[in-house]
Amino acid sequence: MNIIFEDKDLLVVEKPAGIATQSAKVGEADLETELKKYRKQKGEVPEIYVIHRLDQPVAGILVFAKTKEAAAALTAQLTKEAFSKTYEAVVLKPADFAEQGKLTDHLVKEKKGNTSRVAASPKEAGAKEARLSYETMTQDERTATLRVHLETGRHHQIRLQLSNAGMPILGDQKYGSPESIAFSKEQGIRFVSLRAAELSFIHPKTGEEMVFKL
């Protein structure tokens, strides 16, 4: 865990791949618990408020609040442009690869198995619209590194939408294709090749725009 920024209201942290944001299995570390321990060791009240999450195999930037007031203010920003998250993903390229594009799907979160799927119809029970855009940063013969901008925040959205569009993320055992899973194994890729690379929001107390990049 790498603390990028800290003041009396906030903690901005770089989450490693493989550690849960919150509520890990018994005996496994999670970021929320580690940050509570960190605050306690500093002699502070060990309170941490989770604002948003990253999947356990995904790395990147997260902001946590230290107070209820800061948490409420940040949570209110989640559906606004002021709270912006940008991701980087390494994908296996399809034959008809488009270097940039926009994806719109309707996703359904399954009741079991911690997975989501693309709905058969937008009118299907539980279906929620998911939108993202992407552009290519670098590419080679077989793979491309994409910069992904989320317009909505659905469960496993980036992983599922890119896979559904024929661009599975390397290292993704849950939503990858047989080809991408085999290629990832050949390359020794253990975790999902997706990270939250940039985060911006308005500071809940000062009103200052806060921008963090990896």
N, C-alpha and C positions, 0 to 999 in steps of 0.2 A: 504494500500500500504506500502510495506516494502522495503526501499532502501538498497540493499546489498553492492553495491560498487559505488563510484563516483570519477571521476577526471575531468579534464578540457575538456575531449573528450567524455566521456561515462557516462551513468547511467545504472546500472544493478538493476533490480527491481523484487520483488516477487509479481506477480499479484494475487489478491484474485479471487476466483470463483465468477461469477455473474457480474463482471464489464467488460465492453468492452475494448479492446485494443485501439480502434480508432473509431471515428465517431459514437458515441452512438445516440440513439433517443433524440430528443429535451427534455431537462429537466432531462436526465439521465447522470450520470458521466461516463467519459471514461478516461483511463490512460494517453493518450497523453495530454489531456486538463489539468489533474491534475498535470502532470509534468511541463507543461508550467507555471502554477500558482506557483508551487514550485520554479522554477528558477526566476520568477519575484519577489517573496517574498525575495529572496536572493540578489536582485539587479543585477541579470544577465539578459542578453538578453533572452527573453522567447521563444527560438527556441528548438524544439524537432523533431528528425527525426526517424520515425518508420522503423525498420529493418526487423522484422518478427512479426507475430501475434499469439495469442492464441484465440480460440473460447471463446465467452463470459462466458459460464458455466465452462470453464477449468481454473485451477490455475497453477501457476508455474513461472519459471524464463524467463525474457525477457531482452534484451539489447536494449537501445536506444542511438542514437548519439546526441551530442550537436552541432556538426558542419557539414557542407556539406561535408567536406573532410573526416571526420571520417565515415559519412554515406556511402559515395561512396566506401571506402575501405572495410567496413563490408559487404555491399551489394555484392561486388565482391567475397566475401568468401562463400556466401550462397550455391553455387553449388559445393563447394570443401569440402574435408574431414576435413579441418582445422576448419570449422564451424560445430560443432556437437551438436545434441540435443537428449537427452535420456528422455524417459517418463516412468511413472508408471501408470498402469491401473488395476482397480479391475473389474474382469469379472465374469459372471455366467458361470460355467463350463458345457460343453456338456458331454454326456455320453462317447464319444470317445476322451476325452481331451488329447492333446499332450503337454507335459511340455515345449517343445521348438519347434521352427519352423520358417520357412520363408514363407511369403505370397506375392504373385505377382498377381495383378489384373490390369484391365484397368478401370479407373473411368471417368465419365462424370459429369461435373458441370451443374446443371439445371439452366435455365435462370430465373426461378422464385422460390421463396420459400427458398432461401439460403440453398439448399441441393445438395448433389451429389448422384450418384448411380453407381453401377457396370455396365459397358457396356456389351451389349449383344454380342459384337464382338470387338476385338482389332482394327478393321478397321472402327468401328462406328465413325461418325463425332464427333469431340471434345474429343474422348477418349485419355487419357494419362496414361502411365504406372505408377503404384504405387507399391513400394516395401518396405517391412519392415521385421524385424526379431524380435523375442521375446524369452525370457526365463522366467521360473517361479521363483519368489522370495519366496512366501509362498502360501499355499493353505489349504483349509479345505474341508469338504464334498461337499459344493455347490459352493464355490467361489475360485478364484485364483488371486493373485497379480502378474502381469506381468511387466517385464522390457522390454520396447519397444524401438528399435533402428530404426530410419527412414533413409531410403536410398534415398527417394524422398520426396518432400513437396507438396502434393496435398490437395485440399480443403476437410476438414473433413476426412482426410485419415485414421487415426488410428481408429476412431469411426466406420467408414464404413467398413474397411477391417476386423476388429475383429468381427463385427456383422455378416458380410458375411461368416466368417469362423465358425460361431456358438458359438462365445464367446462375446456376447454383453456386453458393459460396463455398470455397475450398475449406475443408475441415468440418463441414456441417454434416454430422451423421444423421440428424433428424430430418432435414429437408433436402439433403443433397441427392443427386442422381447416382445410379450405379457407377457411371463414368467418373463423376467428380469425386466420389468416395474412394474409388480405386486410385485415381490420380493423386489424391491427397495422401493416401497411404504410401504410394511410391515416393512422394516428396517428403515424407516424415512430418506432415502437418497434423498436429495433435488437437488444436483448438480451432474454433470457428474463426475464419480470417475476416473478422469484422470488428471495428473499434469505433467508439464515439470520439471523433477527432477534434471536434469543436463544440463549444457550448457558450451561449450568450444569454443574459437575462438582465433585468433591472434590479439593482440592489434594493432590498425591501426597506432599508432605513435611509440610505443616502440618496436614492433615486439615480445613482450613477449607473451607466451601462457597463456591465462586466463581461469581458470576452476572454475566453481561455482556449488555447489551441495546443495540440500535441505535435 
